[in-house]
């Protein structure tokens, strides 16, 4: 086989699977919303509305492309492409393990870029480029609301990158590698999911991931109430479709990262022969993909669930949360993880677990104390 | 200082003097200087001066492109090397090396050309937002070059720190500061002539230095002829590779090895060989962060409060 053919096939699979997944995620999102709000949801196109994504996709393609007057044309056209491209490229290192077609054969990596030693760092690097699409779309639209949305969201995305990066360092210390395959294999080998050892880190990661993928309650980039549509107010048809696609791809990526870093990836208890080791046969590969996909779907459902049960943040609250809550918590988690790695034996996961949950309890007590003591100090100061 | 070292130094000095003479009077450097001058004139024509002049800009861009293409592909030496039956004409930059395969060579040249072209566009754009975007493009191309050199961590760090944070902050500031469009002084470049001359001189010196280094490194004899005119030196063995070599080799060729890794080697190098530097940099950054916080809190306290009272200030 040609050297370049294998990556091309993988890239085609990744892009195709992502587009299909996104179109059905939109349907799932609407169905979940309907379920939570006691409605039926889309049910006109096909049985149970299952063909709705095709109708939506046709609509994206067939609607009129409007380029408003006074826009910066080149940047206006580049913005949606750049955000979709970065959201797609980040999936190049998402691992599904290695697969041996027959015994003794060369293992096929079910990843586009399997030998990327920087794994997670690559995802963060590419993810940090997603800001450009937002900020440029807002700026080039020649619309004050878009501009405000772009500026606000760029500040939000840049701010939340810091706690996002801080939160995963604990996992990296535990696994001793940036490669996502190694992180999963460590969890499969020990039987401990890192969520048990890194509860504080997971909390910071989850909040930051919500903010980075601009999901409610952090949908300040496109808050419908104040800014109409935020940075993509002026975008129509497929150009808007690209923004929507990239938003869902960010969510899928966040779910993948959460599952890989904290929920054991393809590991599940009782499936030992397929989840351990680095290379498996055909059945093992299918089991792994199924477990990982189901976990990711559950995570995505959590994202959608949150959307309809949590009020939005105000902008100053959002910034306060990043700089005054998430970054200090991330630092605390980093210090505790570092101390554990330095002073505990390598495989003493029970002590690490107890220590990390004690840290969480301490943080909760501290937060409760500071919340309850605030009115008192104010009253004293006023008097 | 022992006598031996001094003698060594004298010999090295003599080497350097003769090599400098040969470099200065070789026609290679003259051709390179001519090509770089052509590119510099092109850049000079591209730079924004006063009113908009589209044709001049296109002319300058064309000249710079021609100079770049010639710089990579023009023959700098009549020597022809035999490479597995193929005859390779010797150029300054193309092909890079016998050890590097064609795909890598193409990738390198594409990325390098993209980086240089984006840099030219960056300094010649009239719109500061465009300049920032071209700068981001330069950084992306550069991190691609790092990836070609297998410096993955450096590539990711460049993207995260520069493209992901610093240029976004630039964009942020530009958009906040100039909502009405660009100011007049942003549309003209300062001292375009001097800047271009300095650029030509610097790049000629750089190319000459690389040329000179590759000549000194190459062994006398057969390799001299092959290396004549080659602009690239083989990358020196880094500490990272040293650490890579220390870890155990993989048992099978296709076995996935977790012990050997680029990041592992880099981490070992940073925290074993350069531990003190890392700590000093860490303290420096900490001081900078504390200073930034001090400045902002000072500004907040220094602003006159119209309705503030002691109580409000204490509660915030």
Interface residues (C-beta under 8 A of the other chain):
Chain A: X75 X98 X106 X107 X116 X117 X118 X121 X122 X124 X125 X126 X128 X129 X131 X132 X135 X136 X139 X147 X150 X151 X154 X155 X158 X161 X177 X178 X179 X181 X182 X278 X279 X374 X377 X378 X381 X382
Chain B: X129 X130 X133 X136 X143 X152 X153 X155 X156 X157 X159 X160 X163 X164 X165 X168 X169 X171 X172 X175 X176 X179 X254 X256 X258 X261 X262 X263 X264 X310 X311 X314 X315
